[in-house]
């Protein structure tokens, strides 16, 4: 799945779209990629002499992959989008640097009404950079 289809499923756009492509998708799992550009503006200040992608942006990539998975496989009402409601057991393991490619894996582990429970993992070159558990709920775009 390429960018045009991704943009049909979630409301995120540049400069805050953290998924470049979806490489696999089934009823409960998604794998996606994001190339971290060498010239990403955030590196000017985080940190100028040793640029590292902020961990929260790795989490955002996992959240967006989860939103794509939910939008593609679950019955979300028109005018609603999945919004993160909880993050648990987050463990940062390795730094992400300019030029790295994030490999994002998210699994839907449980659905209760309009709540979705997921686990995620981000890798770079086969090395885990973060693991997390998170929950989303379908929210009206009118209330956002």
N, C-alpha and C positions, 0 to 999 in steps of 0.2 A: 504494500500500500504506500503510495507516494503522497506528497504534501497536499495536493488538491483534495484528495479524499479525506485526509486527516482533518483538514480545515472544514470539511462538511460535518464532521462528527463532534468537534470540540470548538469552543469559541476563541481559543488562544491564537494570537498572531504575532509576527515579529514586532518588537524584539523579544517577546516572551513566549514564543513557541519553542519548546525544548525537545521536540521529536522531529527528526528529518524523514524517517521512513519506518514502516512496520515491516519486519522481516518474517514474522510468523504470528498466527492468530488462530485460536480454536475457542471452544465454548468457555474455557476457564483460564487460558494463558495467552499472554502476548509477549512478544519479543520485539524490541524497537531499537533504533540507533539515533545517536546525536553526535555529530562532529563538533568538537569544541574549537572554534576558530582561533588562530594565533592572535588575531587582532581584536578579540572580544573586548569591548569597552570596560567591562568590570575588572580586567587585569591591570588597568592603569592605577587602581587603588587597592587591589587585593592580590598580591602585594607587589609594588612596582619592581622590586629587585628579585623577587622569587614568586612569580605569578601562580596562584592556586585558585581553582574554581571553588567558590563558596559551597559548602556542603548543602545548604538550603536549596541551591539550584539543582543539585543531584536529586534531592527529594522531589523537587518540582517536576523533573523529568519522569520520575516514577509515578507521580500523581497523574500527570497527563497521559502516560501510557495506560494507567488504570482507567481513566475517563474514556479513552478510546475503546478499551475492552468492554466496559459497561455499555457504552453507546452502541457498540456493534452486536452485543450478545444478549442484552437484557431489555426488558420492556420499560423504557423510561418515557414518561408522558411528554407530549409535545410542549415546548416552552420550558423544559426543565433540563438541568445539567447536573452531573455529579459534583459535589463540593466536599472537600476534605473536612471531616469533623473530628478526627483523632489520629494521632501518630504515637505508636508505642515501640518499645524495644529497638530503637534506632542505634546502629553501631557503625561508626565511620572507621574504615580500615586502612585506607590509602588515599593519597592526594591525587587529584585530577589536574593535569597541566595543559597549557595551550597545545593544540594539535592532537590531543587524545580523542578517541572515539568512545563514547559511552555505549555499552551494550546493556539495555534495560530489560529486565525480566519482571513481570508482574503476574501474580496468580490470584484469581478470585476464589476465596476459600469458603465463603458463606454469604447468603443473601437472606435478609429478614425484612419483609415488606419493602420499603424504599431505602434500606440501609445495606451497604455492601462492605464486606470485610476482605482485605487483600494483604498479601505479602509481596515484598519487592526486593530486588537485588540489582545493583549496578556494578558492572565489571568494566575494566579497561585492560585490554590485552590478556584476558583470562584471569586477571587478578581482581578480587572483589574490593570495591571502594566503599560501598555502603550496603547494609541490610536494614530492612524496616518492615513494620506492620502498620497498616493504616486502615481507616474506615472512611467511607463517603456516604452521603445521603443525597437523594435527588432534591434539588431546590429550584424554585421558580426563577427564571431569569429576570422576572419583574422585581424580585426582592434583592437582587444583587447590585 
